[in-house]
Amino acid sequence: MTNSDFLLKAAIKKVTEKLNEIVVEKIEEATNIAQDAPEKIKKEFDILKDSIIEEAARMETEVRKGKNDDTSESNQDPYLSEVLNEIKDIKGKIDHFNKRMDITI
């Protein structure tokens, strides 16, 4: 074998080693990201859930301020009653989903 043959083989060997090193590193990074994904999704969902609940509470307070002292169901606007019921349903569904996420994680 000539010097150029050795140089070529050495270059191929070193490039292959470097590529393997990079591939292993990237696989480790992807594994770490995949492991953190459920926790990140749950965190983002919790933030969204809290902001929805805060907004619903704010809207409910705003509506109550605009109403008379008598806020019984019979005196409320039917549309408003429907919206408030939907908000309660959504809160229940969010709580149920949250419990399922806690069990999964």
N, C-alpha and C positions, 0 to 999 in steps of 0.2 A: 504494500500500500504506500501511496505517496503522501506527502505532507498535506496536500489539498484534500485527499480522502479523509485524513484524520480531522482536519479542520471542519469539513462538511459534516462528518459524523458527530463531532463534538458540538457543533452549532445545532444540529437537529436534536441531540440529547438535551441540551440546555434549554432550548425553546420548548420542548415537550415538558420538561420538568416545570418550567415557569407557567405554562398553560395549565398543567395539572394543579399547581398551587393556586392559581387564580380561580379555577373551577371549584375546588374544594372550599375556598374562602366564600365564593358567591353562594354555594349550596348552604353553608353555615348561616350566612346572612338571611337567605330565604327561609330557612327553618326557624330562625329567631322571629322573623316577621310573622310567619304563620302561627307560631305559638302565642304571640301577643295580640293577634287579630281579634279573637273573641272578647278579650278584655277591653280593647279599644272600642269595639262595636258597642259593648254594653255601656261603657262610659259615655259615648256619644248619644246613645239612646236615653240614658239617664238625664243628660243635659237637655235633650229635646223634650223629654217627658216633663221635667221641672219647668221648662219655659212654657209649655202648653198649659200646665196647671196654673202657673202664675198669671198667664194671659186670661185664662178662664175666670180666675178669681177677680182679676182687675175688671173684666167685662161685667161680671156679676155685681161687683161693688158699684160700678158706674151706673148700671141699670137701676139698682136699688136707690141710689142717690136721686135719680130722676123720678122715682115713683113716690106716691103718697106714703103716709105712715102705715097704711093698711096694705100689706104686700101678700095677702093670702092668695092661694092658687086661684080662687074664683075671681079675684080682681085683676089678675095678671093677663096680659095680652096672650092669646092662645099661641101665637108664634113664639113669644118669649118663653112660655112654658115648654114648648117643644124643644127649643134650643137648650134650655137648662137641663131637660131630660137627656138630650143627646150628649151634653157635657158630662153628666153623671155616668152615662153608658161608656163614654170614651175613657173616663177615669177608671172605671171598673175593668175595662179591657186592658188598659195600660198596666194596672196592678197585676192582673192575671198574667200578662206577658212578662212582666218583671219577675214574678215568682217562677215562671218557667225558665227564664234566663238564669236565675240564681241556681236552680236545680241543675241545669245543663252545665254550668261552669263549676 
